[in-house]
């Protein structure tokens, strides 16, 4: 098979081979989306596989998928060996579509997809701030690379608008496919008793939860300060922090958070679960959800919480305010305004009718905008049509 042949649509009887590329083998937002896509793509039409750079061993969740997994170490700041290895994977496995998540994987996949003409290349961009942090040199280089790629998939219309501006891309090169969650998965009120037992919650304790890895950008310290003030008024309040810190990473905040909990004497009220693969089931044990990040893309954890009917509070930053309509399907508070966050959390745990109304409205928002079926359908259609005929899926195009 020639190198050119790999970029063509496979015969009708052959499936489309899709390689997803992620930066690291951690379960953040991008990795969760890739895991979902890899596990839920129609296997009668697609053969998914995953490659990653950082972290030697795959997570169990990825291993359990039973699909090809490729660790491609990146050991230098700009590692041409990584490019060559990716190119060999693409060639040897007859990859038709490469979906790189974030900017850097797109750069490393370009050699094996476009220069070697072995596969189609789509880059999924997860946030505006990722674009803002690129140097002017990378913005200029990215513009040249992306214009030769097959398209940039953006998780919100605002990200798509920013991508067109930063890289000077035409509308035909940008697509909006919003993240989705399975609204039928584990969001069962009957699971509440078991979830609360697993989390160590008792009686009528009011549980406020956050699902986010322990990194500076997730701003857990803001929530802890608000909860410390809240707990003085509501001794029955508990805070559940689901997520892990990664030792050796500069932005790991686990030690800082544990020190705050210890110094403020709230260790008996704060439950740190570490990484949990069963988040959707555990959400049933919570009463309120909170996400107070410094910046976000389109947060899957927030969408999952709303799908579970949890009234949610979020910081007033991009990504979060794209999802929550203040006072209707959630509450928005100014970033780092401890008093406002404390009062919003208190309002939700103190007023059951208000809390229930917000939760039901949030669930409806997810049903209308963020279902997994909608997300999958758009990825599958884009991959299929673009591979088959070079046709742009107008339902995904940013307007």
GIMORA-V319630 format. One record per backbone hydrogen bond with DSSP energy under -0.5 kcal/mol. CO is the residue of the C=O (numbers start at 1). NH is the residue of the N-H. If there is no record, write none. Layout:
co: <CO,CO>
nh: <NH,NH>
//
This chain:
co: <2,3,4,5,11,15,16,16,17,17,18,18,19,20,21,22,23,23,24,26,28,29,30,31,32,33,34,35,36,37,41,42,42,45,46,47,48,49,50,51,52,53,54,59,59,60,62,62,63,68,70,70,71,73,78,79,79,80,81,82,83,84,85,86,87,88,89,90,91,96,97,98,98,99,100,100,102,103,104,105,106,107,109,110,110,111,112,113,113,117,120,121,121,122,123,123,124,125,127,128,128,129,131,135,136,137,138,139,140,141,142,143,144,145,145,146,151,151,152,153,154,156,157,158,159,160,161,162,163,164,164,170,171,173,174,175,175,181,181,182,184,186,187,188,189,191,192,193,194,195,196,196,197,202,205,206,206,207,207,208,209,210,210,213,214,215,215,216,217,217,219,219,220,221,222,223,224,225,226,227,228,229,229,230,230,234,236,238,239,239,240,240,241,241,241,242,243,244,245,246,249,251,253,254,255,256,257,258,259,260,261,262,266,266,269,269,270,271,271,274,276,278,279,281,282,283,287,288,289,291,299,300,301,302,303,304,305,306,311,312,313,314,315,317,317,318,318,319,320,320,324,325,325,325,330,331,333,334,336,337,338,339,340,341,342,343,344,345,346,347,350,351,352,353,354,355,356,357,358,359,360,361,362,363,364,365,366,370,371,372,373,374,375,376,377,378,379,380,381,382,383,384,385,385,385,392,393,393,396>
nh: <6,6,7,8,14,17,18,47,96,97,20,49,99,51,101,53,53,54,26,28,32,33,34,35,36,37,38,39,40,41,43,45,46,16,48,18,68,20,70,22,72,74,25,62,63,64,65,67,66,50,52,72,73,75,80,82,83,84,85,86,87,88,89,90,91,92,93,95,94,120,19,100,122,21,102,124,106,107,108,109,110,111,113,114,115,116,118,118,119,7,98,150,151,100,125,153,102,155,131,131,132,133,134,139,140,141,142,143,144,145,146,147,148,148,149,149,123,153,175,125,177,160,161,162,163,164,165,166,167,168,169,173,174,152,398,154,177,183,372,185,186,188,189,191,192,195,196,197,198,199,200,201,200,205,207,208,238,287,288,240,290,212,242,215,253,218,219,219,294,295,222,223,224,225,226,227,228,229,230,231,232,232,233,233,234,237,206,208,241,271,210,242,243,273,274,212,274,214,247,249,252,216,257,258,259,260,261,262,263,264,266,265,269,270,239,271,272,241,273,243,279,282,283,284,285,286,311,209,313,315,303,304,305,306,307,308,310,309,289,331,291,333,317,320,321,296,320,323,323,324,326,328,329,330,327,314,316,337,338,341,342,343,344,345,346,347,348,349,350,351,352,355,356,357,358,359,360,361,362,363,364,365,366,367,368,369,370,181,375,376,377,378,379,380,381,382,383,384,385,386,387,388,389,390,391,394,396,397,176>
//
